[in-house]
Amino acid sequence: MSRLCIAIVGLGMAVTPHARGLMDLSDRIEVLHAFAPSAARRAAFGARYPFPLTDSLDRILADDRVEAVAVFTPASSHAEIGLACARAGKHVLMEKPLDISTGRAEALVEGCRAAGVRLGVVLQHRFRPAAIRAAELLAAGALGRVVGCSTTIRLWRPQAYYDEPGRGTLARDGGGVLISQGIHTLDLMLSLAGPVETVTGFAETTAVHRMETEDMVCAAARFASGAIGTIDATTAAYPGFHEEITLTGTAGTLALRGGTLLARFHDGTEERVEADTGAGGTGADPMAFPHDWHRAVMADFAEAIADGRDPRVTGEEALRVHRLIDALIETGASGQPVQVRA
């Protein structure tokens, strides 16, 4: 496979695991440009990583050598930058979320489709070895019919995290715990258990934080398959705990906890996948996790472009989790059941 020539847009906190992954993949991906509007941010990035720096997004868009652009900017800029890349004929790898609203996210997905470029989304929890094995077991029918799915996302972010300008606001992030943190686990849940049909629950800003948007959500869910379950997400759970997805089936139970898997079956057999993911970004340091999963996202994206196929997580797939988040926020505001838009 020839090397995919890409550019990086956005050199803030989110770029770190991607940059490390790109260094590992230097035989498969070549970084031609790394852009941020801030000279200080470019300098700080350049001191750590050996990628060519640029002060111009237009230069990236005009460079015919650039086949794809990886976007790691704040969520409020995603659709605008992604659509500019698509119009320039560049494939797009977009950090989650697609944008701050589902309407803007849909416009990005449609714009990439209309331009004939691939859109991949960084929802890296699907690339954990434990998650991949869980998906294989479910696809093989090892769990039987899934009757229940409970998802717990109990993270910790100190007030200092939300004191950074824009953090936890609708204008920059599009929301709180769901779209900024929980989106990864919710996407993984949907990929394993299938779409959610209806949710009923609560969404609040607790006394733990001073912020515009929600830091705690609790809901009951009915899946399109008929399974029922719960969704429990917060950034107020000190000191932070590994997220968990538990799937209950007619032939056994499968539990994912962070990067580990334990599946136990009615016939007495079991299967384990153990992984040391450290804190996993669950606590005060949101970047305290290995870069392996991001490297896998990048590798899959490069392979997809080379093979002329879609990346594992497409824009259309990411829209499913955006629409679930919308429904959870709506039921949290009304207290009434809300149907998740397909």
Long-range contacts (C-beta under 8 A, 24 or more apart in sequence): 1-28, 1-302, 1-303, 1-306, 2-306, 3-27, 3-28, 3-29, 3-30, 4-28, 4-29, 4-30, 4-67, 4-68, 4-301, 4-302, 4-305, 4-306, 5-29, 5-30, 5-32, 5-65, 5-66, 5-67, 5-68, 6-30, 6-31, 6-32, 6-66, 6-67, 6-68, 6-69, 6-70, 6-93, 7-31, 7-32, 7-33, 7-34, 7-35, 7-54, 7-60, 7-63, 7-66, 7-68, 7-69, 7-70, 7-90, 8-33, 8-34, 8-35, 8-51, 8-69, 8-70, 8-72, 9-35, 9-36, 9-57, 9-60, 9-69, 9-70, 9-71, 9-72, 9-73, 9-81, 10-35, 10-36, 10-71, 10-72, 10-73, 10-74, 10-95, 11-35, 11-36, 11-38, 11-41, 11-42, 11-44, 11-45, 11-72, 12-36, 12-41, 12-72, 12-73, 12-74, 13-286, 13-287, 14-72, 14-95, 15-45, 15-72, 16-287, 16-291, 17-287, 17-289, 17-290, 17-291, 17-293, 17-294, 17-295, 18-70, 18-72, 18-122, 18-291, 18-294, 18-298, 19-45, 19-48, 19-49, 19-51, 20-291, 20-294, 20-295, 21-291, 21-292, 21-294, 21-295, 21-296, 21-297, 21-298, 21-299, 22-51, 22-298, 23-49, 23-50, 24-291, 24-295, 25-295, 25-298, 25-299, 25-302, 28-299, 28-302, 29-298, 29-302, 32-63, 32-65, 32-66, 33-59, 33-60, 33-63, 33-66, 35-60, 57-81, 57-84, 61-85, 61-88, 61-90, 62-88, 66-90, 67-91, 67-305, 68-92, 68-93, 68-118, 68-301, 68-305, 69-93, 70-95, 70-298, 71-95, 74-166, 74-172, 74-173, 75-99, 75-100, 75-172, 75-173, 75-174, 75-179, 76-100, 76-171, 76-172, 76-173, 76-174, 78-104, 78-108, 79-104, 79-105, 79-107, 79-108, 79-111, 82-108, 82-111, 82-112, 82-119, 83-107, 83-108, 83-111, 83-112, 85-117, 86-111, 86-112, 86-114, 86-115, 86-117, 86-119, 87-111, 87-115, 89-115, 89-117, 90-117, 91-117, 91-118, 91-119, 91-120, 91-301, 91-305, 92-117, 92-118, 92-119, 92-120, 93-120, 93-121, 93-122, 93-297, 93-298, 93-301, 93-311, 94-119, 94-120, 94-121, 94-122, 94-315, 95-122, 96-121, 96-122, 96-123, 96-183, 96-184, 96-187, 96-318, 97-174, 97-179, 97-180, 97-183, 97-318, 97-322, 98-315, 98-318, 98-319, 98-322, 99-174, 100-170, 100-171, 100-172, 100-173, 100-174, 100-175, 100-179, 101-174, 102-319, 102-322, 102-323, 102-326, 105-315, 105-318, 105-319, 105-322, 106-319, 108-315, 109-315, 109-316, 109-318, 109-319, 112-315, 113-315, 118-301, 118-304, 118-305, 118-310, 118-311, 119-311, 119-314, 119-315, 120-297, 120-300, 120-301, 120-304, 120-310, 120-311, 120-312, 120-313, 120-314, 121-311, 121-313, 121-314, 121-315, 121-317, 121-318, 122-294, 122-297, 122-313, 123-183, 123-184, 123-187, 123-188, 123-313, 123-318, 123-321, 124-184, 124-293, 124-294, 124-296, 124-297, 125-184, 125-185, 125-187, 125-188, 125-293, 126-187, 126-188, 126-191, 126-312, 126-313, 127-293, 127-296, 127-297, 127-300, 127-312, 128-259, 128-275, 128-277, 128-293, 129-259, 129-273, 129-275, 130-256, 130-259, 130-260, 130-261, 130-273, 130-275, 131-188, 131-192, 131-256, 131-261, 133-261, 133-271, 133-273, 134-192, 134-247, 134-254, 134-256, 134-261, 134-263, 135-191, 135-192, 137-254, 137-263, 137-271, 138-192, 138-247, 138-254, 141-251, 142-251, 142-252, 142-263, 142-265, 143-247, 143-249, 143-250, 143-251, 143-252, 143-253, 143-254, 143-263, 143-265, 144-249, 144-250, 144-251, 144-252, 145-225, 145-249, 145-250, 146-193, 146-194, 146-223, 146-225, 146-227, 146-247, 146-248, 146-249, 147-226, 147-227, 147-228, 147-248, 147-249, 147-250, 148-227, 148-228, 148-229, 148-246, 148-247, 148-248, 149-189, 149-192, 149-193, 149-221, 149-223, 149-227, 149-228, 149-229, 149-245, 149-246, 149-247, 149-248, 150-229, 150-230, 150-231, 150-232, 150-244, 150-245, 150-246, 151-185, 151-186, 151-189, 151-229, 151-230, 151-231, 151-232, 151-233, 151-243, 151-244, 151-245, 151-246, 152-232, 152-233, 152-241, 152-243, 152-244, 152-245, 153-177, 153-181, 153-182, 153-185, 153-186, 153-232, 153-233, 153-234, 153-243, 154-232, 154-233, 154-234, 154-237, 154-240, 154-241, 154-243, 154-282, 155-181, 155-234, 155-235, 155-237, 155-240, 155-241, 155-243, 155-281, 155-282, 155-283, 156-235, 156-236, 156-237, 156-238, 156-239, 156-240, 156-282, 156-283, 156-284, 157-181, 157-209, 157-215, 157-235, 157-284, 157-286, 158-284, 159-209, 159-210, 161-235, 161-284, 161-286, 162-209, 162-210, 162-211, 167-211, 168-209, 168-211, 168-212, 168-213, 168-215, 169-211, 169-212, 169-213, 170-212, 170-213, 173-213, 175-213, 175-214, 175-325, 175-329, 176-205, 176-211, 176-212, 176-213, 176-214, 176-215, 176-235, 177-214, 177-215, 177-216, 177-217, 177-233, 177-234, 177-235, 178-203, 178-214, 178-217, 178-233, 178-325, 178-328, 178-329, 179-322, 179-325, 181-233, 181-235, 181-286, 182-217, 182-233, 182-325, 183-321, 183-325, 184-243, 185-233, 185-243, 185-245, 186-231, 186-233, 186-321, 186-324, 186-325, 187-313, 187-317, 187-318, 187-320, 187-321, 188-245, 188-256, 189-231, 189-245, 190-320, 190-321, 190-324, 191-317, 192-245, 192-247, 193-223, 193-225, 193-227, 193-229, 193-245, 193-247, 194-223, 194-224, 194-225, 194-227, 195-223, 195-224, 195-320, 195-340, 195-342, 196-221, 196-222, 196-223, 196-224, 196-324, 196-327, 196-340, 197-222, 197-223, 197-224, 197-339, 197-340, 198-222, 198-337, 198-338, 198-339, 198-340, 199-231, 199-324, 199-327, 199-328, 199-331, 199-337, 199-338, 199-340, 200-331, 200-336, 200-337, 200-338, 201-231, 201-328, 201-331, 201-332, 202-331, 202-332, 202-335, 203-328, 203-329, 203-331, 203-332, 203-333, 204-332, 206-234, 206-236, 208-236, 209-235, 209-236, 214-329, 214-332, 217-328, 217-332, 219-328, 219-331, 219-332, 231-328, 239-283, 239-284, 240-279, 240-282, 240-283, 240-284, 241-282, 242-277, 242-280, 242-282, 243-280, 243-282, 258-282
